[in-house]
Amino acid sequence: MPTFITSFVVGKFHFMHSFKLFLEITGGIIVLFSVIPLVKNDYWVFRVFEYPRLQKLFLNLVIFIVYTFYFGNSTGYEIFIILLIAANSAYLIYQIFPFTFFAKKVLLNQTKTDKPNQVSIISSNVYQDNKNSSGCMSIISKYDPDLVLLLETDQFWFKGTEKLKEKYPHSVLVPLENTYGMLLYSKLELIDPQVRYLVDEDIPSIKTAVKLTSGQNIQLYCVHPTPPVPGENLYSTERDKELLLIAKEVKENPAPSIVVGDLNDVAWSYTTNLFTKISGMLDPRIGRGFYNTFHAKYPFLRFPLDHVFCSTDFKLVKMLRLENFSSDHFPIYISLQYEALADLQQKEPEPDSEEIAEAEEKINKETD
């Protein structure tokens, strides 16, 4: 056999061996990243890998197809690798399925328009270093919501959005320089608005009643807890505690309620699932889509971090992810309609005894 042919065959053998090893190592890492969040520990390593489920599923499926095509007819070891990756893909699909169009909606669409009982909201993390306040104002003008919640707002954003007061006479304005400022503007009357620091003296949240045009009062909670990532907070303890404190408060309050903001958590995480069960609130994305809002500049690294939850007293009119205006988050728009009989037509999420105990443990946990 000529030398060049021998070299080609040997080179191809070494390439395929290295390629196979690469697929196995990458597949093993993805499987590891999928099971790490099963450890119920507040340390960031165990929480952050809950975020990229779509990305893990995509890579898993690619590895499964390529590995099966090239090595599917080999030894029992290769068959084991294929089955392991297939099982992990099935697990990720199971977790993501509720946020696809194939799943059953938990929040029903409104069937008969009742404008006086509707409320529309734009929630947007503007990214504090972003200076495109005119782009933000343009989006607000275009969609003309009843309520505007702007997060990561400092003095620049406070001054850059002051003109909203002309159309939004009611407001709760908490500009801060620590990336946790909040500006709430409202066309509707705000009753007894409160700025609260539930867990951290530097992290505000807003609680207020809102009077709809019909005269019906609803309760609004605006939140933006810290994420469990290095440089922000090494643990999810404070985020989880703040969300569950609000969840417990919502459950104990009979008023129709809405929770909105950048929760720094994904829609499918254990903490978000626990939040909905403790609060009894519904997630409008279930059965409709992911509505990924972060990161706006990197399509492959997008997660649903900006949320709106509502009690069973509401039905959905419309929900949209809006155009970006140079922030790292897309704004989100939602319109809800209060209906007196809606709670009889929709099932409220309920926790079991173990989940109630876990929520109490997180609420009572000490924080720095």
N, C-alpha and C positions, 0 to 999 in steps of 0.2 A: 504494500500500500504506500503510495507517495507520502512524503513527509508532511506536505501541506494539508493533506486530507486527514492524516493522523492528528495533526495539531488542531484542526478544526473540530474533529470529533471529541478530543480531550477537552478543548476549550468549551464546547457546548455542554459537555457533561458537568464541568465545574460550574458553569453559569447556571444550569438548571438546579444543581445541588444548592448553590447559594441563594437562588431565587426561591426555592422550596423552603429553605431555612428562614429566609426573610418573611415569607407568608406565615409560617408557623409562629415566629416570634411576635409579629404584628398582631396576628389573630389572638395569641395568648394574652398580649397586653390589653386588647380590647375586652376580652372576657374578664380580665382582672379589673379593669375600670368599670365594668358592668356590675360586678358583685361587691366592690368596695362600699358603695352607698348602702348596702344591706346592713352594714355595721352602724348601729344607732349611737354614733359618737358625734359630739358637737365640733370636734376638731375639723378644720377646713378641708383637709385631705379627704375625709369621708363624705363631705357635703358637696364639694365643688364638682365631683364627677357625676352628680345627678343631672347637671345642666345639659351636657351634649348627647342626649339619647338619640336624636335624629342623626347626628354625625357618626356615632358609634354604629348605628344600624346600617347606614350607607356603607361604611368601610367594611363592616362585617359581611354584608351581602356581596361586595366586590371580591373579598378574599374567598368567600364560599364558592362563588362562580369560577374564579380563576383556578383555585386549588383543585376543585372537582374536575375541571376540564383537563388539567395537566397531570394530576396525580390520583384521580378517583379510582383507577383500576389497579392500584398497587397493594401494599401489605395492609394487615389489620391496623397497624399504627396510623397510616394515612386515613383509613376509614374512621378511626377514632377521632382524629383531628377534624374531619368533615362533620361528623355527628356533633362534636362539641361546638363548632362554629354555628351549625344549623340550630342547635338548641339555644344558643345565646341570641341568635337572630329572632327566634320565636319569642323568647322572653322579652326582648326589646319591642317587638311588634305588639305584644300583649300590653305593655306599659303605655305605648304611644296611641294605641287604637282608639281610646275614648276621645282623642282630639282630632279624629278624622271625620269625614263626612259620612262614613259608614256607621258610626255610633249613634245611639239614641240621644237626642237633645234632652238635657235636664231643665233648661230654661226655655219655655215655649215662646213662640212668636205671638205677638199681639194679633188679634183677628179683627177687631173693630177699633178704629182710631178714636182716641179720646184725648185730644190735644191738651186740655187743661190739666190732665193727670200725667202728662209726659215730662220727663226731664232729660236733657242732653248734656253730655260732659265731654270735654277734651282734657286728657291727662297727658302731660309731656315732661319728660326729663330733658331739659334744654342743654345740658352739659355746660357746667359753669364757665369753662374757658371759651365757649362758643360766643362769638360777638354778633351773630346774625339775628338780632332781635327783630329786625324788619321782616325777615322771613317768617318768624314765629307769628308776628302780628298779622301777616298776610294769610296764614293758615287759619288763624282764629276768625278773621273776617270772612273767609271763604265758607267755613262750615257753621259759623254763627251759633255756637252752643249756648245753653243756659248757664253753664258753669265751666270755668277754666281753672285747671290745677297745673301750675308750673313748678317743677322741682329742680334742685341744684341752682337756685336763684340767689345771686348776691346783689350788691347795690347797683351794679351795671344793669342787671335784669329788672330790678325794681324801678329804675328810672326809665329803662327802655320800654316798659309795658304800662307806664302810668296813664297813657291815653285810654287804656281799657276802662278806666273809671267813668268815662263819659257814657259808656254803654252798659257798664257793669257797676252799678252804684254801691253794691254791697261787696265787702272784701275782708279777708283776713290775710295780712301781709307780714311774713316773717323772713326778710332777707338776711342771709348769713354768708360768711366767707368760707365756711368749712365744707362746702358742697352738699349741705343738707338744708339749705334755705327752701321756703315754701311760699308761694303766692297763690291765693285762692280768690278768684273774682267771680261774682255772681249777679245775674239779672234778677234772680229770685231773692226774696227776703231771707236773710240768715237770722236765726233765732238762737240767742245765747251761745255765740261762737266761743270756743275755748282753744287756746294753744297749750298743749300738754307735752310734758317730757316724761314719758311713762317709764323708761328704762335708763336712758342716758341723758344727762343734763345738757348735752350739746345736740341732741337729736329730737327735733320737734315732731309732733303730729297735730292734726286739727280735728276737732269734733264740733259739729254744729247741726242744729235742726235747719231744714230748708222748707219754706212754705211754697208749695206748688201753686200754680195759677188757680186751681180748683179750691184752694184753701186747705188741702190735705198737707199735713206735716210729715216729712220723712227725716231720717237721721243719716248724716253723712260723716264718714271717717276718712281722712286723708293721711296716708302713711308713706314713709320712706326709711325703713330701717337699714342698718349697715349690712353689707354682704360678708360672708365668711371667706375672705381671701386675704393673703398676705398684703400688708400695706394699709389695710382697712381694719380687719378684725380676724384674728386667727381662729375664732370660734363662732359658731352660729347661735350661741346661747342668747345673746341680746336680741337678735332678729326674731328667733323663735318665741322668746318670751313676750316681746311687744305684740307680735301677731296673735298669740294665744290670749293675751290679756284683752285685746280688742274682740277676739272671737267670743270669749266668755261674756263680755259686756253686751255684745250684740244679742247673744242668746237670752240674756236676762231682760233685755229691753223689748217690749212688745211692738215698738214702732217699726214701720217699714224701714229697712236700712240698706245702705250702700257703702262698700269699702273700696277705695280707689287709690292707686299710687304705684310707685316702683317698689315692689316688695323684695327686690334682690333675691328672688327665688323663682324657680321655674314652675309651670302649671302642674307638672306631674310629680313633683317631689313629695316625699313623705310629710314634710312640714305643711305644705299647702293642702294636701289631702286631709291632714289632721285639723287644720284651720277650718276647712269647709264643714267638717263633721261637728266640731265643737261649736261653731257659730250657727250651723244650720243654713248656711248661705249656698247659693248656686253659682256655678262658673259658666258664663254664657258661651265660652269657647268649646265646651264639650259637645260633640256632634257637629261642630261648625268649622274648626280649623285651629291652627297653632297661633296665628297672629303674633309671629316673632317680632319683637321690637328692638332687640339688642343683639349684635352690634350692627348698626346701620351701615357701616363702611366695609364690613367683611361678610359677604353673603353666606359663606360656609360656616361662619361662627355666629349664628343667630339663635337666640333663645327667647321664649316668652317671659320677659321679666316684668312687664308693666301690666297691671291687673285691674279688673273691675269685678267685684262680687256683689251679689244682691240677695236679699231675702226672698222668700217665695211669694211675696206680695206683688212682685213685678213680672212683666213679660217683656220680651225684647222687641224693639222697633227696628233698630239698625246697629251694627257694629262694624267699624272700619279701622284699618291701619292706614294712617295718613302719610302724606309726603314728608320727607326729611328736610330740615332747614339747617344743615351743617352740624347737627347734634350727633352723638353716638347712639341715640335712641330715636326710633320712629314715634311720633305721637299716636295716641289711640283715641278713637271717638266712639261713644256709645250713647244710644238713646233708649230709655226704658219707659215703660208705661205702668203706673200703679193701677191695680185692679183689685177691688175689694174681695172678689171671689178667687183670685189667682192661687192663693195658698191652699185651696181645696182641690186644685187641678194639678199641682206640682208636688213632687215628693221631696221632703226636706232630708238632707243627709243626716245620719245619726251615728254617733260613736258607740263602740262597745265599752265594756267596763275597763278593759285594758287600755284603750285609747284615752278614756277619761283620766285614768291614773297617770298615764304618760304626760298628758297636758298639764295636770296639776304639778307634776314633778318639774316640768320645764318652767312653769310660772313661778314656782317657789325657789328655783335654782339661783344661787348667788351670782351676781355679775360684777365686773370691775367698775 
